[in-house]
Amino acid sequence: MSPPTLRSQLLIATTCVFVVVTAALTALARWITIDVVEDETARIGQRSASLLSSAIGPMLAIGDLGAVNELADELVRNREFSFVRVLDTSGRVVAAARTEDTTTSQSFESSLRVGERAYGEIQFGIDRVFVLAAANRVFWTLLSVCCLVLLLGGLTLVYFTRVLTDQLDALRDATERMASGETDITVKICGTNELGHLAGCFNTLAKALNDRLDALKTAEKVLEERVAVRTQELSESNKSLLRALEDRKQLQNELVQQEKL
């Protein structure tokens, strides 16, 4: 199994970062939308409690329970509240519309006062279905925008990763060619960053090495020429010496012949 390349490692790291950031943004967006829903529901509950106290308090003060029941039914029927329950000061239910549904509504309580005197208490629930639906739309919109930004960022990072690894691959190939004996090598310089500086240093090294090899070849050629000249000179000297020896031998033979005569 071949070891992982730098490109694969960078791609894996990019994917991990993308997944982690997406999960974190998803959780953050969900927390924000839920918090906004809770705050908005609480504000609506406070305003509704004040309005209901102003509307039902006087009816309860004069004992008009029929009007109280009619108003409660109308509020629930118009889906302004999920339930309405009115209690007198003794805690007895004097008006009620629909039962409490804790799965989709949030309950509130408020005293019914007219001036400084309390005439009872009202309990009501606000249906959060529509608020949650709006919050979910905001959540998915926010999540879509975040994912789009992360996707663009990931693609940009992948592009620059490819550019980085391509430059490293070019340097690796050039180094392998130099190790195999090729010296006339030039790496394309891309940009003025660290890789561009490294490519420039490699080109300078390759040029210096090529110049050094050219100088060695020139010196080798000059040395071969000098050796050839010296060898030729020695050959001529040897030939002259051999001729001199032959002449001397011939002269000695002639002297010997003359002495015999």
Buried (B, 14 or more C-beta within 10 A) or exposed (E): EEEEEEBEEBBEEBEEBBEEBBEEBBEEBBEBBEEBBBEBBEEBBEEBBEEBBEBBBBBBBEEBBEBBBBBBBEBBEEEEBBBBBBBBEEEEEBBBBBEBEEEEBBBBEBBBBBEEEBBBBBBBBBBBEEBBEBBEEBBEEBBEEBBEEBEEBBEEBBEEBEEBBEBBEBBEEBBEBBEEEEBEBEBEBBEEEEBBEBBEEBBEEBBEEBEEEEEEEEEEEEEEEEEEEEEEEEEEEEEEEEEEEEEEEEEEEEEEEEEEE
